[in-house]
């Protein structure tokens, strides 16, 4: 079975204790018999802890919490998305009192947000919050606390409950919360969202996806599937006949969470067709990739079909 490896940090791959090669965010693969149940060890730099696991049938059904597995037909991709830090000493990033709550952001083998008030919660956070800053804001006349780590924004209400966490490009606090979030798509699409706030939770009022640049012709099919995913104006990619069935087409494709480029093996088997991999959640940390292709007529998509 061909196994692809990705790692969010540069690392080396060992199999049964032997060095195999380096891995990072560029796909690399090996061909193995998963019936052999090989022990894999991933060793990152930056004083991060290594991870290890067996590559076997169980991995393809119950991945450990620090990695994601993507099933690609007769292949699989393993993405290591989390490493612990060898330094497990407690380091407080900031601590503040907010509306009677004690809010503490700290690092201890990972990054955590502790919220102590009428209730207590401990929220694990992505690494980008490791050097975050905080600021009090007013939303619809009510106090909220914002915590910013890189482009990631977390908002707490006055009861220290998390009401928002996402990557943002810009944000405006007024009677409503206005957020612009960038997608990593062929068209550099952005979501412009407006939320109301009742003191307890945010409610999405309006949302619009804007594609800021046209896609190149040879990747138009990727832009189309990404537009479906991000709720953009995907009907603009369709011929007149398919435009009438745009809503049905969205239901036909189902609930996928990302779009990916087919593997080298896919193109070897099917040729250079206009296809993309749609990623569907299957279980915790487990995804299945299904391939769909398109036909073009006069620069518009005239057919969308699964590739078996």
N, C-alpha and C positions, 0 to 999 in steps of 0.2 A: 504494500500500500504506500502510496506517495503521501508524505507528511510535510506540510509547509510550516515554517516557524517565523513568527514575528515577535519582537520585543520592544516595549516602549522606551527602554534604555539599551544602549549597546551592551552586549554580553557575549559570553562564549557558551557553546553547547558541548556537553559531554554525554556520551552514551556508554553505559556500563563502565564508567570511569575513564574512558578514553576521549581525548580531545577530537572533536569533529569539525568545528569551524566557528565562525562568529555569526551572530544574528543581531538584527536591529529592525528598523521599520521598512526594510527592503526584504521582500519575500525570498527565502531560501528553502530548499527542500532536500529530503533524503527519501530513498525507497527502502522500506523495511517490512518485515513480516510481523504484524502486531500480535500474532499468536505467540511470539517469543517473549512478550512482556518485558521489553527492555527498560532499564532504569535510565531516565534522562535527568541530567542536572544542568541548570542554567545559572551561570555565574556572572553577575553584573559588576561594574566598577562603582565608583563613587561611594565606597564603604557601605554598599547595600548588601543585604543578605541573599545568598543563593536560594533557589527553590529546586525541589526535586519531585519526581512523579514517575510512575510506570506508564509507558506507552503500550496500552493494551485495549481490549474491547470495552472494559469498564470506563476508561477515559472518554470514550465516544458517547457514553450515556450519562456519566456522573463526573463532570470536570471538577477539580478542586477550586476553591473560591478565588485563587489568585490568577487564574487564567480563563480564557474563553476558548471554546472549541467550535469550529465551523465545519459542518459536514458538506463536502463538495462532491456528492455522488460517490465514486469509488476512491475519493481522496479526502483529506482532512487538513485543516489549518489550525495551528495552536498559537494563540496570541497571549504572551505573558504581559499582563497589564498592571501588575502590582508586585513590588518588592518591599520587604521590611528593611528598616535601617538598623545596622549593627549597634549604633549608639542608642541605647534604650534609656539614657538619662532623661529626666524631666526638664524640659525647657519651655518656660511660659513666653508666648509671643505677645499677648496682651491680656489684661484683666480689667473689667470695668463693671460698674453698677448701672443698670438700666431698668427704670421703672420698678425698683425693688428687687430685681433679679441680679444675681452675680453671674457674669458671663466671662468665661475663661477660655482662651484659645491656647493650646499647648501642643508641643511635639514630644512624643515618647514612643519611639519605634514607628510612629505614624503621626498624622495630624488629627487632632480631636477638638471638638467644641463642647465644653461643659456648660450647661444652663441650669442654675439653681434658683428656684423661686418657690411658688406654691407646689410645683412639681420639679422633678429632676430628669434631665436627659443628657446623654452623651452621644454626640453625633460624629462618626468617623467622616473625615473630609479628604478630598483629593490632595495630592502633593502640592498643587499650585497654591493652596491656602497656608503653606508652611511659613510664609512671611507676609501674612495678610494685614490689612489695616481696617479700622472700624470708624463709623461715623453715624451719629444720630440724624434722622430725617423726619419730616412730617409728611404723612400720606393721608389725604382726605381729612386733614385736621387732627390726625392721630399719630402718636410717636411710633417710629419703627427704628430698628438698629440694622445698619447695613455692614456687611463684612465683605471686603474685596480682596481677592487673591488673583493677581494677573487680570485676565478678562472674565474671571468667574465672580458672580455676585450671589451672596446669600443674604436673605432678609428675615429678621425675627420680628414678631409682633410684641406688644407690651407684656405678654405673658410668657415670653421667651420661646414661643413656638415658631418653628421654621415655616414660613409661608411662601418662600421662593428660593430656588437655587438653580442657576443656569449660567452659561457663558453669555455675555452681553457685549455689544459694541457701544451702545449708549443707553442711558436711562434718565428719565425725567420724573421727579416726584411732584405731584400737584394734587388736584382732586382725584386724579387717576394715576396709575403707574403706567408710564409709556416706555416700552422696551424695544430696542432694535437689536436683533441677534443675527449674526452672520452664519451662513451655512457654508460648508466646504463642498461646493458644487462647481460644475463646469461653467456656470453662468454667474458665479459669485453672488448667489441669491441671498437676500436678507428678509427676515421676518419682522414686520412692524406690528407689535401687539399692544393692545390697550386693555388694562385690567381695572376693575372696580375693587374697592376695599371696604369691608364692613367692620373692621376691627378684629375679625377672627381669621378670615381667609381672603385670598384674591379670587376673583371670578373673571374669566376672559370675556371681554365685551366684543372686541373686534380683532381680527387678525388678517394681515395681508402679506403675501410673499411677493417681493419685487426682484426680478432678475436684472442685474445691473450691466450685463454685457451679453451679446449673442454668442452661442456656442460655435466652435469650429465645425465645419460640415462633417468631418470624419468621426466626430464624437457626439453628433446630434442625438443619437439614440440614448446615450448615457444621460444627456441633459433632459431628455423626455422623462425617463424613469425617475430622475432626481426631482423633476418638477411635480410628478405625481406624489412622490414621498413628502415634499415640503408644502404641498397644497398650493402650488403655483398655478399659473394659467397654462396647464399642460395641453389643453385643447388646441392651443395655437400651433402645436407641432403636428396636428392631425389633418388628414384630408377631410373634405366636407362630409363625406359619408360617415367617417368615424366620429366626427365632432358631434353628430346627433346621438351617439352612443357613449359619450365621454363618461357619464356617471356609471354606466354598466361596466365600462372598461376598468374603472377604478375598483369596483367591487370584484371584478374578475381577477385582478392582480393581488387582491387581498392586503393584509396588514403586514407589510415589510418595513424594516427599520433602517436599512441602508442599501446602497447600490455599490457593487464591486466589479472589478474587471475580471473576466473569465481567466482561468489558468491556462498555462501553456499546453497542457494535455487536452483541454477543451478545444482549443483551436486546431490541434493536431488531428482530433477526431472529426470535428465539424467544419473545418475550413474557416476562412476569414469572413464570417458572417457578422451582421450587426447585432450583436448579442450583449447582454449584461447579466450579471448575477444579482438577484434580489435576495436579501438576507431576511429570513423569518425566524423569530424566537421559537424555540422548541422546548426548552426547559431552562433551569437556572444556569447561566453561563454557557448555554448550549444553543447553537443556531444551525439552521439548515439553509443552504444556498440553492435556489432554483434559478435556472437560466431561461430567460425570455429573449426573443429576437424580434426584429421589425423588418418590414419591407417598405421601400420608399417609392413614391411616384411623384414626379415633378417637385422633388424637394420636401414632400410631406409624407408622414407615416400613413400607409394604407392598410397595414396588417400588423397585429401583435400576436405572437404565438409562443407557446412553451417549446423549449428545446430539450428533448429527452436524451 
